Amino acid sequence: MNWSKQHPGYAMFAAMIGLLLVLWGMALPLSLAPAPIGPAAQEFTEGARMTVLLTLISGFSGMVIGVVAGLGKLSSFLPLRWLCDFYVWLIRGTPLLLQILFVWLASPQLLPDSMQPSDFACAAIALAINIGAYNTECVRAGILAVPHGQVEAAKALGLSPFQTFMDIIFPQSMRVALPALANNLASLVKDSSLAYAISVVELTMIGYRVQASSYQPIPVFLTTASIYLILTTAFTSLTSALETRLDVGRKR
């Protein structure tokens, strides 16, 4: 832990390399395990890659949604603020599984045949919308934590509202919001398992299929849980190193 705090850049690099090694080298150690794990080693590896891909796409999209909606909640334009408040209230007050099923079942009725999203796309959209609602509150709290005097100083220097936001408010607000946003990302790794409900072949779906064919749920789900632990550890190590790199939480 002390080493990661003293060398955050190396810690970030090590976490990324570790994640890549897990995603591309997992099949080798798993193949050495007895049945039913060994014969399904490649399937577990592909499921882990799908989980990470789903997490990265929905996590990035959710970050964009969170920034936009967070600004909307602070807007002086009342209809926009009410819309963002309603979005956060609706998403945070309903189950994620229900949201995934709604996107999956409603899209065929709402979109033309030429624009039908895949199962993966439906899961990514629902996860992004869900985490975006939680990111909204994190971003809003981060923006409110920036001293108003700095905004007044930026105006006095002749900076435009866009320059004030990009150069003064946004960097400082992200330092404040980063720990909560990192926690949301770690939760997203686990929440992505709900995509199995709409037939996305991610890690949980692979585990379910292997145990259904082998009738050995204990080793299968212990292996699945271990892979999730490795993935969440890699993501949390990466975000912790980023927090240290940005000097988050240190009083000035």
Helices and strands as residue ranges (DSSP letters): H 2-6, H 8-25, H 27-31, G 38-40, H 41-73, H 78-92, H 96-110, G 113-115, H 119-145, H 148-156, H 161-164, I 165-169, H 170-191, G 192-198, H 203-214, H 217-245
